[in-house]
Amino acid sequence: MIRFGNTGSQYCSFCGKPADDTRHMVAAPSGNIFICDKCVAVCQSILDEEEHSVSPIEMNDVPSPKEFKSFLDQYVIGQDDAKKALSVAVYNHYKRMSNSVASRQEKDVKIEKSNILLIGPTGSGKTLLAKTLAQRLKVPFAIADATTLTEAGYVGEDVENVLLKLINAADGNIAAAERGIIFIDEIDKISRKSENTSITRDVSGEGVQQALLKIIEGTKASVPPQGGRKHPNQEMIEIDTTNILFILGGAFVGLDKIIEQRTAEHVMGFGSNVGSMTEEQRMALLNQACPDDLVKFGLIPELIGRMPITVALKELTKDDLVSILTQPKNAITKQFEASFAIDDVDLTFTDDAIEEIANIAIKQKTGARGLRAIVEKILMDFMFEVPSIKGKKALEVTKEIVQSKKIENIESLLQIQKTA
């Protein structure tokens, strides 16, 4: 057993000083190497500083709004209005956090953070926009699903688990997590069941909204490291949410009708034009959403007040989906081409095939999120057979292959160059 000692023959291997009444030694397992208690304390303080220190965000490290949008353009197709709004909001948020700006502000002036609400149909790019912003800033990023959250004390996840995901994304570094970004999806699914206050508790709707208020606004929250309340004696992790940027997203199906009722002169019978709107008109209508509209939808006023920036995303068109398949740096077709190249296959897609894949996604109403699943299904038989076929190969995916329910003869569609 390793013990403290004060024998005169013991010398610290770090500072070289001998053991005495004020300097005690810890022996290594080998017994011939020692370190004094003072050097142990110094080493521990260095480790603590490295673990908890995060360099402050300087304005030189934060891209301008134009640079933000240019970066988003490389990964996200369309949604220019949303990109501009997000770029400005994120820039202002990290500008507010930077020491250079804070030092110039008067002590009695405090810039509050501006959390963001994204409104758009499934597959329109809400999650991708938030994730790409975090990637550019190199800050911890966490995604949470609002539908799994319930009020504390009920079956389901507590809202503190949202913060735990961010801490885990920061590898346990609390200081890094305190400047991260949290994206809470499906926020519209926790809307109040009715506009009137209910006698019974709405534990997965209004109850969750109430629980989210403090952490979104900014507070020192206690987070259970193992999640939930199953371990009441566990030591809590404290995290300050003041500088965490919250981006909330949801489809908000039916919100356009609520706004239409407020803004249109004729909303009944033949005068109603809700169903005949173009996607651009619908997005313009959603961008007119005011707090009263969101309250009627089912969000509580206190939560709306903590999300001052509201941005609407439009449903993706066929041309948008075609661009998503081919243009971004990590486009789906490029990913499959790289994957097939590992098996010596030169994979290409014809223009007709790309358009047909986009048509299928539109019919399925899955947006950009469904594109990968469609391409996976088309290429499944090829991915099963190709690794067993030797030699350099070429495969051209045509419209006929996309429309085929089953590929009968794989080798007949491959151009195979046999190895010598």
N, C-alpha and C positions, 0 to 999 in steps of 0.2 A: 504494500500500500504506500502511495506517495504521501510524504508528510512534510510539514514545514520544519525547518531545522535552523540552528544557529551555531553550528560547528565552525570553528575558525578555519578549517581546511577547505570549506566550501566557498567557491567564487562564482559569481553570476557570469554566465557565458555571453551575456549581452553587454552589460556595463563594466564587467571586470572587477567589481567591488566585492569584498569579502562579507560573509554573514556576520552580523553582530546583533546587539539587542534591539536595534531599530530596523534591521534589514533581514528578512526571513527568506529562506530559499525553498523552491519547489524542485524536486529531483525528477529527471526524466526516467522512463522505465528502465533504461540501461543502468542508471545509478551513478554515472560519472559526468553527467551534464546537468547544470543547475540554472535556474532563472529566479531572480529576486522578485519579491511582491511588488516593488515599485515599477519594475519593467513590465510586469504583468498588467498593472493598471494603465501604463502608457499604451501598451499594445491594444488593450481593450478599448481605450478612448479613440484610437486610430480606426479600429474596426467599426465602432459606433458612428463615427463621422462619415466614413465611406458608405455605410449602409443607409444613412438617413439624409445625407447631403445631396441636393439636386441643384445644379447651377441655375440661377434665375434666368427666366426667359428675357433675352435682350431683343430690342426691336430689330437688330441686324439679323436675327435668326428667324423672324416672322416675315413671310412673303407679303408683298402688297396684294390688295384685292385682285388686281389684274393678273399677277403671277399665280395666285390661287386658282383663278378661273382657267388660266392656260393649262395648269396642271390637271384640273378636273376634266378639261376637254380631251386630254389624252386617254382617259379611262371611261368617261361617261358621255354618252351620245345624247344630244338634244338638251332639253330642260335649261335653256340659257337664263331665263328669269330666276329660276331656283338657284343656279350656280352663282349669279351675281349677288343675290340676297345672302346666300350662305358665305360667300367670300368676304363680303363686307362685315357680316356679323362676327365671323371667326376672327378676322383681323382686329376688329374693335375689342373683342374679348381678350385677346392676348396682348394687345396694346395696353389695355387697362391693367394687366398683370405685370407688365415689364417695369423694372426698377427705374429705367430712364424716364418714363412718363410719370411714374408715381412721385419721383423726387421733384418734379416741376409743379405738381398739383398743390394747391393750398390745403392745409391740414383739415379744414372744415368742408372740403369738397370730396365726396366719395362717389366714384363712378360705379353704378350698379351693372351687373352682368345682364346680357340679353339672351335668354334661352330661346330656342327656335321650335316652332311647330310646323311640320311638313304634312301637307294634305295631298294625297294622290292615290290612284288605284294600285292594286297589287302589281308588282313587276315593273313599276315606273322608275325605280332607281333610288328610292329613299335611303335604304340601307347602304347602297354602294356609295352614294354621295357622302354620307357621314363617315364611312370607313376610309374613303380615299382622302378626306380632309385630315383624319388622324394620321394616316400614312405619311402625308406630306409634312405634318408638324412633328412627326416622330414622338408622339405622346401616347400614353396608354389609352386603349379604346375598348369599350365593353358594350355588348348588345344584350338587351334584356327584353323579354316578352311580357307585356303588361297583363296578358290573359292568365298567366300562372300566379299572379300576385293576389294575395288576400289580406284583409285587415289582420293585424297581429292577434294571435290567439286562436285563429281558425285554420282549418286544413288548407295547405298551400304555402307558397313562399312569402316571407315577409319582405317589405320594401328594402330593408337593409341588405338583403341578398344581392340587390342591384349594385350596391357599393362594394360588396365582397367580390363580385366579378371583376370590377375595375382594379381592386387591390391585387387579385390574382393575375390580371393582365400586366400589372406593373411588377410582377415577381415579388410581391410583398413589400415593395418600396412605397411607404405611405406618402412621402413627399412628392414622388413622381405621380402617384395616383391622384393627389390633390390638384393637379393641373391637367388632368385627363379629360376625355370626352365620353359621355354615356349616351347611347342611343336606345330609347325605349320605344319599341314597335307596338303596333296594335293598341295604341292609346285610346282609340275610339271604342274599343270593345269593353272598356270599363266605364262607359257612360252611365249616368244615373238612369235607373229604370223608368222614372217619370220626372217631369219638371217639378212636381210638388214633393215636399218632404214626406218620406214614408214613415209609418209607425214602426215597421220592422226594419232591422239593420240590413243595409245593402253592402255586405262585407266584401264583395268582389267588384263593386262598382264605385259608389260614392265613398265607401270606406277606404279603398285604395287611394283614391284621389286625395282624400284628407291626409293620409299617411305620407303621400309623396310631397306635400306642400313644403315641409321644413327642409328636406334634403335638397329640393330643387332651388329653393330660395338661398340657402346657405346656412349651415349649422354644424356644430360639432356632434357627429353621430357616433354611437357605439355599435360596432359591427361584430357579431359573433363569428369567430374564425372558422367554425365548422358549419356555419349556416343554420338558420332556424333556431328554435328554442328547446331542442331536445337535450342539450347539455347545459343546464342552468348555471352550473358552477364554473363554466369555462371563462377564461380571461378575455375581456372584450378588447377589440381594436378600435382606437379612436381615430377618426378622420374628419377633417374640416372640408365641407363641400362648397365653401364660398367661391372657390375658383374653378370648380368643375363645371364644364359646359354641358348642359342637357339639351339634346335634340330629341324631340318627341315626334313620332310619325304614326299615321293611320290613314285608312281609305276614306273614312267618314262618308259612307254610302248614304245618300239622302240629304246631305247638307246643302247641295245645290238647290234642292226643292225649297228648303227653308229660306235660303237667300232669295230665291225667285219670288216667293210669296211676299217678301218684304220690299223688293225693288220693282217688281213688274206692276204695271197698271192693270193688266187683265191676267188673272191667273186661273180662271175657271173656264170650262167649256172650250169653245173653238178659239178663244183668245189666248189659251195657254200654249207656250212654245217650248216647254221644258224638254220634251222628247225630241224636238227637231233641231236642237242646238248642235253646232259643230264642236269639236273638242277644244278649239281655241276659245270659243265663246264660253264654254263650260269652265275652262281654266280661269278666264277673266272674271267670271261670276264668283268662283271660289276665292279669288284674290280680294274680293269685296267683303269677305266674311268679317263680321264685327263680333265683339264679345257676346251681344245678345243672341246672335245666330248660334254660337257655340254653346251657350247656356241652354237654348231650346233643344239642341242636339243631345245634351246630357252632361256636359262638362260643368264643374262648379266654378263660380266666378273667381274664387281665390286662385285656382289653378290656371285659369286663363290669364289672370293678371301677372303671373310669373312667366308667361311666354309671350313677350311683346312682339316678336317677329313671327308672322304667319306667311308661309309660302305654299302656293299650290303647284303641283306637278301635273302635267297633262298625260293622258293615256298615250302610249307609244303607237305610232303609225307603222304601216308596213315598211316604209322607207327607213324609219328609225331602227326597226328590228334588223333590216338588211345591213345597215351601217354597224350596228352592235355586233353582228356576226363576223364582220370583216375588218373594221377600222381601228378599234382601240388597240393599245399595246398588248393587252392580254385577251384579245378577241378569242371567242370560242373556237373558231375554225383554226386559228393559229396554234391554240393549245393542242388540238387533235393532230394537226400536222406535225408538231414537235413530238407528240407521243408516238405516232406511227413511224416517225423517222428513226426512233430507237430500234425498231424491228426492220430497218432497211426498206421502208415503204415511203415512196414519194406520193403523199396524199394531196389531192387538189379538189376543189369544189367548183362546178360550173355556176354561172350566174343564175341559170334557171333553177338549179338545185337550191341555191341560197334563197331565192324568192319563194320557192315552195315551202321551205322550212319556216320562213316568216309567215306565210299564209296559214300554216298549221298552228303556229303560236297564237295568231289572231283568232282562229276558230275555237281554240281551247281557252282563250281569254286568260292566259297565264302571264302575258307580258314577257319581259326579258328574262324573268326567272325561269321560265319553262323552256328556253332555247336549248340549254345543255341537255336536259332530259330527252328532248326530241332528237338531237344529234346522237346522243348515246344509243338510243333505240335503233336508229338507222344503221349505225356502225357496229352494233353488238355482234352480229354474225362474223363480220370481218375481224373484229378484235379477238374473237374466239379461235378462228382458223389461221390467221396470218402468222402468228409466232411459230407455227409448226412447218411453214413453207419456207424452204431455204432459198437463198439468192436475193438479189436486189429486185425490188418490186415497185410497181407504180399503180395507183388506184385513182380513178377520176369518178367522183360522186356526181351523178347526173340527176335530173328531175325524175327519171324513170326509177332509179334506185330509191330515191326519197319516197316515191309513191308506192313502192313494192311492199306488200305485206310480209313476204318471206323471200329471202335470197336462196335460190336452189343451188346454183353452181358458183361457188366463190372464186375458184381458180380461173373460170372463164372471164371474170371481170378484172382479173389482175394481169398486168403486163409483167411477166416474170423473166428476169435475166438469170439463167442458171449459172452458178459458180463453176469455175473450171475444176 
